[in-house]
Amino acid sequence: MIVIPVKDGENIERALKRFKRKFEKTGAVKELRNRQAFEKPSVIRRTEIKKAIYIEQLQRSEDI
């Protein structure tokens, strides 16, 4: 469970922003989306390789 201590006189929006940031770091929403449908390990690996190739191409195009 995520606990966010709120100080006296602290703005509620700021505390909410801290909560959202902490919640996103846990990766709960990302894991829920991944578990909605099963993906074979080979497919996961293939998408990771495609992503790495894409990022590398972007970095190379920035260097030029």
mmCIF file of the N, C-alpha and C atoms, coordinates in Angstrom:
data_MODEL
# 
_entry.id   MODEL 
# 
loop_
_atom_site.group_PDB 
_atom_site.id 
_atom_site.type_symbol 
_atom_site.label_atom_id 
_atom_site.label_alt_id 
_atom_site.label_comp_id 
_atom_site.label_asym_id 
_atom_site.label_entity_id 
_atom_site.label_seq_id 
_atom_site.pdbx_PDB_ins_code 
_atom_site.Cartn_x 
_atom_site.Cartn_y 
_atom_site.Cartn_z 
_atom_site.occupancy 
_atom_site.B_iso_or_equiv 
_atom_site.pdbx_formal_charge 
_atom_site.auth_seq_id 
_atom_site.auth_comp_id 
_atom_site.auth_asym_id 
_atom_site.auth_atom_id 
_atom_site.pdbx_PDB_model_num 
ATOM 1   N N  . MET A 1 1  ? 0.842  -1.175  0.000   1.00 0.00 ? 1  MET A N  1 
ATOM 2   C CA . MET A 1 1  ? 0.000  0.000   0.000   1.00 0.00 ? 1  MET A CA 1 
ATOM 3   C C  . MET A 1 1  ? 0.890  1.243   0.000   1.00 0.00 ? 1  MET A C  1 
ATOM 4   N N  . ILE A 1 2  ? 0.499  2.213   -0.780  1.00 0.00 ? 2  ILE A N  1 
ATOM 5   C CA . ILE A 1 2  ? 1.280  3.446   -0.906  1.00 0.00 ? 2  ILE A CA 1 
ATOM 6   C C  . ILE A 1 2  ? 0.819  4.430   0.162   1.00 0.00 ? 2  ILE A C  1 
ATOM 7   N N  . VAL A 1 3  ? 1.769  4.940   0.917   1.00 0.00 ? 3  VAL A N  1 
ATOM 8   C CA . VAL A 1 3  ? 1.470  5.910   1.966   1.00 0.00 ? 3  VAL A CA 1 
ATOM 9   C C  . VAL A 1 3  ? 2.151  7.222   1.616   1.00 0.00 ? 3  VAL A C  1 
ATOM 10  N N  . ILE A 1 4  ? 1.361  8.290   1.581   1.00 0.00 ? 4  ILE A N  1 
ATOM 11  C CA . ILE A 1 4  ? 1.887  9.619   1.297   1.00 0.00 ? 4  ILE A CA 1 
ATOM 12  C C  . ILE A 1 4  ? 1.612  10.494  2.527   1.00 0.00 ? 4  ILE A C  1 
ATOM 13  N N  . PRO A 1 5  ? 2.645  10.819  3.301   1.00 0.00 ? 5  PRO A N  1 
ATOM 14  C CA . PRO A 1 5  ? 2.408  11.705  4.443   1.00 0.00 ? 5  PRO A CA 1 
ATOM 15  C C  . PRO A 1 5  ? 2.145  13.143  3.978   1.00 0.00 ? 5  PRO A C  1 
ATOM 16  N N  . VAL A 1 6  ? 1.038  13.702  4.420   1.00 0.00 ? 6  VAL A N  1 
ATOM 17  C CA . VAL A 1 6  ? 0.672  15.069  4.042   1.00 0.00 ? 6  VAL A CA 1 
ATOM 18  C C  . VAL A 1 6  ? 0.983  15.980  5.230   1.00 0.00 ? 6  VAL A C  1 
ATOM 19  N N  . LYS A 1 7  ? 1.798  16.985  4.981   1.00 0.00 ? 7  LYS A N  1 
ATOM 20  C CA . LYS A 1 7  ? 2.194  17.915  6.036   1.00 0.00 ? 7  LYS A CA 1 
ATOM 21  C C  . LYS A 1 7  ? 1.095  18.943  6.267   1.00 0.00 ? 7  LYS A C  1 
ATOM 22  N N  . ASP A 1 8  ? 1.105  19.552  7.436   1.00 0.00 ? 8  ASP A N  1 
ATOM 23  C CA . ASP A 1 8  ? 0.117  20.587  7.741   1.00 0.00 ? 8  ASP A CA 1 
ATOM 24  C C  . ASP A 1 8  ? 0.298  21.766  6.800   1.00 0.00 ? 8  ASP A C  1 
ATOM 25  N N  . GLY A 1 9  ? -0.801 22.194  6.207   1.00 0.00 ? 9  GLY A N  1 
ATOM 26  C CA . GLY A 1 9  ? -0.776 23.337  5.316   1.00 0.00 ? 9  GLY A CA 1 
ATOM 27  C C  . GLY A 1 9  ? -0.291 23.011  3.911   1.00 0.00 ? 9  GLY A C  1 
ATOM 28  N N  . GLU A 1 10 ? -0.040 21.714  3.638   1.00 0.00 ? 10 GLU A N  1 
ATOM 29  C CA . GLU A 1 10 ? 0.419  21.344  2.300   1.00 0.00 ? 10 GLU A CA 1 
ATOM 30  C C  . GLU A 1 10 ? -0.766 21.311  1.336   1.00 0.00 ? 10 GLU A C  1 
ATOM 31  N N  . ASN A 1 11 ? -0.523 21.764  0.146   1.00 0.00 ? 11 ASN A N  1 
ATOM 32  C CA . ASN A 1 11 ? -1.549 21.792  -0.883  1.00 0.00 ? 11 ASN A CA 1 
ATOM 33  C C  . ASN A 1 11 ? -1.942 20.361  -1.261  1.00 0.00 ? 11 ASN A C  1 
ATOM 34  N N  . ILE A 1 12 ? -3.246 20.092  -1.367  1.00 0.00 ? 12 ILE A N  1 
ATOM 35  C CA . ILE A 1 12 ? -3.716 18.748  -1.681  1.00 0.00 ? 12 ILE A CA 1 
ATOM 36  C C  . ILE A 1 12 ? -3.312 18.333  -3.094  1.00 0.00 ? 12 ILE A C  1 
ATOM 37  N N  . GLU A 1 13 ? -3.232 19.295  -4.012  1.00 0.00 ? 13 GLU A N  1 
ATOM 38  C CA . GLU A 1 13 ? -2.823 18.972  -5.370  1.00 0.00 ? 13 GLU A CA 1 
ATOM 39  C C  . GLU A 1 13 ? -1.384 18.460  -5.406  1.00 0.00 ? 13 GLU A C  1 
ATOM 40  N N  . ARG A 1 14 ? -0.531 19.053  -4.592  1.00 0.00 ? 14 ARG A N  1 
ATOM 41  C CA . ARG A 1 14 ? 0.870  18.623  -4.539  1.00 0.00 ? 14 ARG A CA 1 
ATOM 42  C C  . ARG A 1 14 ? 0.981  17.207  -3.969  1.00 0.00 ? 14 ARG A C  1 
ATOM 43  N N  . ALA A 1 15 ? 0.188  16.920  -2.939  1.00 0.00 ? 15 ALA A N  1 
ATOM 44  C CA . ALA A 1 15 ? 0.202  15.575  -2.359  1.00 0.00 ? 15 ALA A CA 1 
ATOM 45  C C  . ALA A 1 15 ? -0.340 14.560  -3.361  1.00 0.00 ? 15 ALA A C  1 
ATOM 46  N N  . LEU A 1 16 ? -1.364 14.942  -4.100  1.00 0.00 ? 16 LEU A N  1 
ATOM 47  C CA . LEU A 1 16 ? -1.929 14.056  -5.107  1.00 0.00 ? 16 LEU A CA 1 
ATOM 48  C C  . LEU A 1 16 ? -0.919 13.787  -6.221  1.00 0.00 ? 16 LEU A C  1 
ATOM 49  N N  . LYS A 1 17 ? -0.169 14.813  -6.586  1.00 0.00 ? 17 LYS A N  1 
ATOM 50  C CA . LYS A 1 17 ? 0.854  14.668  -7.616  1.00 0.00 ? 17 LYS A CA 1 
ATOM 51  C C  . LYS A 1 17 ? 1.944  13.706  -7.146  1.00 0.00 ? 17 LYS A C  1 
ATOM 52  N N  . ARG A 1 18 ? 2.338  13.800  -5.872  1.00 0.00 ? 18 ARG A N  1 
ATOM 53  C CA . ARG A 1 18 ? 3.332  12.879  -5.311  1.00 0.00 ? 18 ARG A CA 1 
ATOM 54  C C  . ARG A 1 18 ? 2.803  11.446  -5.319  1.00 0.00 ? 18 ARG A C  1 
ATOM 55  N N  . PHE A 1 19 ? 1.515  11.300  -4.990  1.00 0.00 ? 19 PHE A N  1 
ATOM 56  C CA . PHE A 1 19 ? 0.898  9.974   -4.988  1.00 0.00 ? 19 PHE A CA 1 
ATOM 57  C C  . PHE A 1 19 ? 0.906  9.369   -6.381  1.00 0.00 ? 19 PHE A C  1 
ATOM 58  N N  . LYS A 1 20 ? 0.509  10.167  -7.376  1.00 0.00 ? 20 LYS A N  1 
ATOM 59  C CA . LYS A 1 20 ? 0.453  9.665   -8.750  1.00 0.00 ? 20 LYS A CA 1 
ATOM 60  C C  . LYS A 1 20 ? 1.834  9.243   -9.231  1.00 0.00 ? 20 LYS A C  1 
ATOM 61  N N  . ARG A 1 21 ? 2.848  10.040  -8.896  1.00 0.00 ? 21 ARG A N  1 
ATOM 62  C CA . ARG A 1 21 ? 4.219  9.732   -9.312  1.00 0.00 ? 21 ARG A CA 1 
ATOM 63  C C  . ARG A 1 21 ? 4.690  8.427   -8.667  1.00 0.00 ? 21 ARG A C  1 
ATOM 64  N N  . LYS A 1 22 ? 4.391  8.272   -7.371  1.00 0.00 ? 22 LYS A N  1 
ATOM 65  C CA . LYS A 1 22 ? 4.802  7.074   -6.659  1.00 0.00 ? 22 LYS A CA 1 
ATOM 66  C C  . LYS A 1 22 ? 4.073  5.842   -7.198  1.00 0.00 ? 22 LYS A C  1 
ATOM 67  N N  . PHE A 1 23 ? 2.781  6.025   -7.515  1.00 0.00 ? 23 PHE A N  1 
ATOM 68  C CA . PHE A 1 23 ? 1.976  4.926   -8.041  1.00 0.00 ? 23 PHE A CA 1 
ATOM 69  C C  . PHE A 1 23 ? 2.483  4.489   -9.408  1.00 0.00 ? 23 PHE A C  1 
ATOM 70  N N  . GLU A 1 24 ? 2.880  5.438   -10.231 1.00 0.00 ? 24 GLU A N  1 
ATOM 71  C CA . GLU A 1 24 ? 3.371  5.109   -11.564 1.00 0.00 ? 24 GLU A CA 1 
ATOM 72  C C  . GLU A 1 24 ? 4.692  4.355   -11.483 1.00 0.00 ? 24 GLU A C  1 
ATOM 73  N N  . LYS A 1 25 ? 5.528  4.678   -10.497 1.00 0.00 ? 25 LYS A N  1 
ATOM 74  C CA . LYS A 1 25 ? 6.808  4.001   -10.341 1.00 0.00 ? 25 LYS A CA 1 
ATOM 75  C C  . LYS A 1 25 ? 6.634  2.534   -9.965  1.00 0.00 ? 25 LYS A C  1 
ATOM 76  N N  . THR A 1 26 ? 5.506  2.186   -9.327  1.00 0.00 ? 26 THR A N  1 
ATOM 77  C CA . THR A 1 26 ? 5.280  0.790   -8.958  1.00 0.00 ? 26 THR A CA 1 
ATOM 78  C C  . THR A 1 26 ? 5.031  -0.067  -10.189 1.00 0.00 ? 26 THR A C  1 
ATOM 79  N N  . GLY A 1 27 ? 4.486  0.529   -11.258 1.00 0.00 ? 27 GLY A N  1 
ATOM 80  C CA . GLY A 1 27 ? 4.245  -0.202  -12.493 1.00 0.00 ? 27 GLY A CA 1 
ATOM 81  C C  . GLY A 1 27 ? 3.002  -1.060  -12.456 1.00 0.00 ? 27 GLY A C  1 
ATOM 82  N N  . ALA A 1 28 ? 2.066  -0.757  -11.573 1.00 0.00 ? 28 ALA A N  1 
ATOM 83  C CA . ALA A 1 28 ? 0.855  -1.566  -11.425 1.00 0.00 ? 28 ALA A CA 1 
ATOM 84  C C  . ALA A 1 28 ? -0.025 -1.509  -12.663 1.00 0.00 ? 28 ALA A C  1 
ATOM 85  N N  . VAL A 1 29 ? -0.222 -0.335  -13.220 1.00 0.00 ? 29 VAL A N  1 
ATOM 86  C CA . VAL A 1 29 ? -1.089 -0.187  -14.394 1.00 0.00 ? 29 VAL A CA 1 
ATOM 87  C C  . VAL A 1 29 ? -0.456 -0.883  -15.596 1.00 0.00 ? 29 VAL A C  1 
ATOM 88  N N  . LYS A 1 30 ? 0.848  -0.748  -15.734 1.00 0.00 ? 30 LYS A N  1 
ATOM 89  C CA . LYS A 1 30 ? 1.547  -1.373  -16.852 1.00 0.00 ? 30 LYS A CA 1 
ATOM 90  C C  . LYS A 1 30 ? 1.418  -2.895  -16.780 1.00 0.00 ? 30 LYS A C  1 
ATOM 91  N N  . GLU A 1 31 ? 1.548  -3.436  -15.582 1.00 0.00 ? 31 GLU A N  1 
ATOM 92  C CA . GLU A 1 31 ? 1.426  -4.883  -15.414 1.00 0.00 ? 31 GLU A CA 1 
ATOM 93  C C  . GLU A 1 31 ? 0.004  -5.352  -15.681 1.00 0.00 ? 31 GLU A C  1 
ATOM 94  N N  . LEU A 1 32 ? -0.989 -4.585  -15.259 1.00 0.00 ? 32 LEU A N  1 
ATOM 95  C CA . LEU A 1 32 ? -2.371 -4.949  -15.542 1.00 0.00 ? 32 LEU A CA 1 
ATOM 96  C C  . LEU A 1 32 ? -2.633 -5.019  -17.039 1.00 0.00 ? 32 LEU A C  1 
ATOM 97  N N  . ARG A 1 33 ? -2.120 -4.061  -17.768 1.00 0.00 ? 33 ARG A N  1 
ATOM 98  C CA . ARG A 1 33 ? -2.305 -4.057  -19.222 1.00 0.00 ? 33 ARG A CA 1 
ATOM 99  C C  . ARG A 1 33 ? -1.611 -5.257  -19.866 1.00 0.00 ? 33 ARG A C  1 
ATOM 100 N N  . ASN A 1 34 ? -0.431 -5.614  -19.351 1.00 0.00 ? 34 ASN A N  1 
ATOM 101 C CA . ASN A 1 34 ? 0.287  -6.762  -19.901 1.00 0.00 ? 34 ASN A CA 1 
ATOM 102 C C  . ASN A 1 34 ? -0.447 -8.069  -19.628 1.00 0.00 ? 34 ASN A C  1 
ATOM 103 N N  . ARG A 1 35 ? -1.142 -8.156  -18.514 1.00 0.00 ? 35 ARG A N  1 
ATOM 104 C CA . ARG A 1 35 ? -1.821 -9.388  -18.136 1.00 0.00 ? 35 ARG A CA 1 
ATOM 105 C C  . ARG A 1 35 ? -3.195 -9.551  -18.778 1.00 0.00 ? 35 ARG A C  1 
ATOM 106 N N  . GLN A 1 36 ? -3.677 -8.546  -19.477 1.00 0.00 ? 36 GLN A N  1 
ATOM 107 C CA . GLN A 1 36 ? -4.994 -8.652  -20.101 1.00 0.00 ? 36 GLN A CA 1 
ATOM 108 C C  . GLN A 1 36 ? -5.015 -9.747  -21.151 1.00 0.00 ? 36 GLN A C  1 
ATOM 109 N N  . ALA A 1 37 ? -3.935 -9.916  -21.875 1.00 0.00 ? 37 ALA A N  1 
ATOM 110 C CA . ALA A 1 37 ? -3.858 -10.950 -22.904 1.00 0.00 ? 37 ALA A CA 1 
ATOM 111 C C  . ALA A 1 37 ? -2.475 -11.578 -22.839 1.00 0.00 ? 37 ALA A C  1 
ATOM 112 N N  . PHE A 1 38 ? -2.435 -12.896 -22.951 1.00 0.00 ? 38 PHE A N  1 
ATOM 113 C CA . PHE A 1 38 ? -1.158 -13.607 -22.890 1.00 0.00 ? 38 PHE A CA 1 
ATOM 114 C C  . PHE A 1 38 ? -0.375 -13.396 -24.173 1.00 0.00 ? 38 PHE A C  1 
ATOM 115 N N  . GLU A 1 39 ? 0.908  -13.155 -24.004 1.00 0.00 ? 39 GLU A N  1 
ATOM 116 C CA . GLU A 1 39 ? 1.812  -13.022 -25.139 1.00 0.00 ? 39 GLU A CA 1 
ATOM 117 C C  . GLU A 1 39 ? 2.929  -14.045 -24.987 1.00 0.00 ? 39 GLU A C  1 
ATOM 118 N N  . LYS A 1 40 ? 3.201  -14.748 -26.062 1.00 0.00 ? 40 LYS A N  1 
ATOM 119 C CA . LYS A 1 40 ? 4.254  -15.751 -26.015 1.00 0.00 ? 40 LYS A CA 1 
ATOM 120 C C  . LYS A 1 40 ? 5.607  -15.074 -25.790 1.00 0.00 ? 40 LYS A C  1 
ATOM 121 N N  . PRO A 1 41 ? 6.504  -15.748 -25.074 1.00 0.00 ? 41 PRO A N  1 
ATOM 122 C CA . PRO A 1 41 ? 7.823  -15.160 -24.828 1.00 0.00 ? 41 PRO A CA 1 
ATOM 123 C C  . PRO A 1 41 ? 8.566  -14.801 -26.111 1.00 0.00 ? 41 PRO A C  1 
ATOM 124 N N  . SER A 1 42 ? 8.389  -15.593 -27.165 1.00 0.00 ? 42 SER A N  1 
ATOM 125 C CA . SER A 1 42 ? 9.074  -15.289 -28.424 1.00 0.00 ? 42 SER A CA 1 
ATOM 126 C C  . SER A 1 42 ? 8.556  -13.989 -29.026 1.00 0.00 ? 42 SER A C  1 
ATOM 127 N N  . VAL A 1 43 ? 7.263  -13.726 -28.875 1.00 0.00 ? 43 VAL A N  1 
ATOM 128 C CA . VAL A 1 43 ? 6.681  -12.486 -29.397 1.00 0.00 ? 43 VAL A CA 1 
ATOM 129 C C  . VAL A 1 43 ? 7.185  -11.297 -28.587 1.00 0.00 ? 43 VAL A C  1 
ATOM 130 N N  . ILE A 1 44 ? 7.272  -11.474 -27.284 1.00 0.00 ? 44 ILE A N  1 
ATOM 131 C CA . ILE A 1 44 ? 7.780  -10.399 -26.410 1.00 0.00 ? 44 ILE A CA 1 
ATOM 132 C C  . ILE A 1 44 ? 9.212  -10.058 -26.804 1.00 0.00 ? 44 ILE A C  1 
ATOM 133 N N  . ARG A 1 45 ? 10.031 -11.092 -27.003 1.00 0.00 ? 45 ARG A N  1 
ATOM 134 C CA . ARG A 1 45 ? 11.424 -10.877 -27.392 1.00 0.00 ? 45 ARG A CA 1 
ATOM 135 C C  . ARG A 1 45 ? 11.522 -10.153 -28.727 1.00 0.00 ? 45 ARG A C  1 
ATOM 136 N N  . ARG A 1 46 ? 10.682 -10.570 -29.674 1.00 0.00 ? 46 ARG A N  1 
ATOM 137 C CA . ARG A 1 46 ? 10.694 -9.956  -31.004 1.00 0.00 ? 46 ARG A CA 1 
ATOM 138 C C  . ARG A 1 46 ? 10.348 -8.475  -30.930 1.00 0.00 ? 46 ARG A C  1 
ATOM 139 N N  . THR A 1 47 ? 9.331  -8.125  -30.132 1.00 0.00 ? 47 THR A N  1 
ATOM 140 C CA . THR A 1 47 ? 8.953  -6.708  -30.018 1.00 0.00 ? 47 THR A CA 1 
ATOM 141 C C  . THR A 1 47 ? 10.056 -5.899  -29.330 1.00 0.00 ? 47 THR A C  1 
ATOM 142 N N  . GLU A 1 48 ? 10.736 -6.498  -28.347 1.00 0.00 ? 48 GLU A N  1 
ATOM 143 C CA . GLU A 1 48 ? 11.836 -5.798  -27.681 1.00 0.00 ? 48 GLU A CA 1 
ATOM 144 C C  . GLU A 1 48 ? 12.978 -5.525  -28.662 1.00 0.00 ? 48 GLU A C  1 
ATOM 145 N N  . ILE A 1 49 ? 13.266 -6.499  -29.521 1.00 0.00 ? 49 ILE A N  1 
ATOM 146 C CA . ILE A 1 49 ? 14.336 -6.322  -30.508 1.00 0.00 ? 49 ILE A CA 1 
ATOM 147 C C  . ILE A 1 49 ? 13.961 -5.236  -31.508 1.00 0.00 ? 49 ILE A C  1 
ATOM 148 N N  . LYS A 1 50 ? 12.695 -5.241  -31.964 1.00 0.00 ? 50 LYS A N  1 
ATOM 149 C CA . LYS A 1 50 ? 12.238 -4.198  -32.887 1.00 0.00 ? 50 LYS A CA 1 
ATOM 150 C C  . LYS A 1 50 ? 12.324 -2.817  -32.252 1.00 0.00 ? 50 LYS A C  1 
ATOM 151 N N  . LYS A 1 51 ? 11.968 -2.742  -30.982 1.00 0.00 ? 51 LYS A N  1 
ATOM 152 C CA . LYS A 1 51 ? 12.022 -1.468  -30.262 1.00 0.00 ? 51 LYS A CA 1 
ATOM 153 C C  . LYS A 1 51 ? 13.467 -0.986  -30.157 1.00 0.00 ? 51 LYS A C  1 
ATOM 154 N N  . ALA A 1 52 ? 14.389 -1.903  -29.840 1.00 0.00 ? 52 ALA A N  1 
ATOM 155 C CA . ALA A 1 52 ? 15.800 -1.541  -29.714 1.00 0.00 ? 52 ALA A CA 1 
ATOM 156 C C  . ALA A 1 52 ? 16.358 -1.064  -31.047 1.00 0.00 ? 52 ALA A C  1 
ATOM 157 N N  . ILE A 1 53 ? 15.963 -1.720  -32.138 1.00 0.00 ? 53 ILE A N  1 
ATOM 158 C CA . ILE A 1 53 ? 16.426 -1.307  -33.464 1.00 0.00 ? 53 ILE A CA 1 
ATOM 159 C C  . ILE A 1 53 ? 15.912 0.092   -33.788 1.00 0.00 ? 53 ILE A C  1 
ATOM 160 N N  . TYR A 1 54 ? 14.649 0.338   -33.479 1.00 0.00 ? 54 TYR A N  1 
ATOM 161 C CA . TYR A 1 54 ? 14.047 1.653   -33.738 1.00 0.00 ? 54 TYR A CA 1 
ATOM 162 C C  . TYR A 1 54 ? 14.762 2.752   -32.960 1.00 0.00 ? 54 TYR A C  1 
ATOM 163 N N  . ILE A 1 55 ? 15.017 2.509   -31.694 1.00 0.00 ? 55 ILE A N  1 
ATOM 164 C CA . ILE A 1 55 ? 15.686 3.508   -30.848 1.00 0.00 ? 55 ILE A CA 1 
ATOM 165 C C  . ILE A 1 55 ? 17.106 3.756   -31.354 1.00 0.00 ? 55 ILE A C  1 
ATOM 166 N N  . GLU A 1 56 ? 17.794 2.684   -31.757 1.00 0.00 ? 56 GLU A N  1 
ATOM 167 C CA . GLU A 1 56 ? 19.153 2.844   -32.264 1.00 0.00 ? 56 GLU A CA 1 
ATOM 168 C C  . GLU A 1 56 ? 19.169 3.668   -33.543 1.00 0.00 ? 56 GLU A C  1 
ATOM 169 N N  . GLN A 1 57 ? 18.194 3.443   -34.415 1.00 0.00 ? 57 GLN A N  1 
ATOM 170 C CA . GLN A 1 57 ? 18.107 4.220   -35.646 1.00 0.00 ? 57 GLN A CA 1 
ATOM 171 C C  . GLN A 1 57 ? 17.834 5.694   -35.343 1.00 0.00 ? 57 GLN A C  1 
ATOM 172 N N  . LEU A 1 58 ? 16.998 5.956   -34.364 1.00 0.00 ? 58 LEU A N  1 
ATOM 173 C CA . LEU A 1 58 ? 16.730 7.342   -33.977 1.00 0.00 ? 58 LEU A CA 1 
ATOM 174 C C  . LEU A 1 58 ? 17.996 8.026   -33.478 1.00 0.00 ? 58 LEU A C  1 
ATOM 175 N N  . GLN A 1 59 ? 18.757 7.314   -32.643 1.00 0.00 ? 59 GLN A N  1 
ATOM 176 C CA . GLN A 1 59 ? 19.975 7.880   -32.094 1.00 0.00 ? 59 GLN A CA 1 
ATOM 177 C C  . GLN A 1 59 ? 21.017 8.133   -33.193 1.00 0.00 ? 59 GLN A C  1 
ATOM 178 N N  . ARG A 1 60 ? 21.089 7.217   -34.149 1.00 0.00 ? 60 ARG A N  1 
ATOM 179 C CA . ARG A 1 60 ? 22.045 7.402   -35.243 1.00 0.00 ? 60 ARG A CA 1 
ATOM 180 C C  . ARG A 1 60 ? 21.657 8.580   -36.115 1.00 0.00 ? 60 ARG A C  1 
ATOM 181 N N  . SER A 1 61 ? 20.349 8.778   -36.334 1.00 0.00 ? 61 SER A N  1 
ATOM 182 C CA . SER A 1 61 ? 19.910 9.899   -37.172 1.00 0.00 ? 61 SER A CA 1 
ATOM 183 C C  . SER A 1 61 ? 20.156 11.239  -36.474 1.00 0.00 ? 61 SER A C  1 
ATOM 184 N N  . GLU A 1 62 ? 20.137 11.253  -35.134 1.00 0.00 ? 62 GLU A N  1 
ATOM 185 C CA . GLU A 1 62 ? 20.434 12.475  -34.396 1.00 0.00 ? 62 GLU A CA 1 
ATOM 186 C C  . GLU A 1 62 ? 21.912 12.820  -34.481 1.00 0.00 ? 62 GLU A C  1 
ATOM 187 N N  . ASP A 1 63 ? 22.766 11.805  -34.547 1.00 0.00 ? 63 ASP A N  1 
ATOM 188 C CA . ASP A 1 63 ? 24.218 12.036  -34.606 1.00 0.00 ? 63 ASP A CA 1 
ATOM 189 C C  . ASP A 1 63 ? 24.641 12.654  -35.928 1.00 0.00 ? 63 ASP A C  1 
ATOM 190 N N  . ILE A 1 64 ? 23.931 12.359  -36.976 1.00 0.00 ? 64 ILE A N  1 
ATOM 191 C CA . ILE A 1 64 ? 24.319 12.839  -38.313 1.00 0.00 ? 64 ILE A CA 1 
ATOM 192 C C  . ILE A 1 64 ? 24.086 14.313  -38.466 1.00 0.00 ? 64 ILE A C  1 
# 
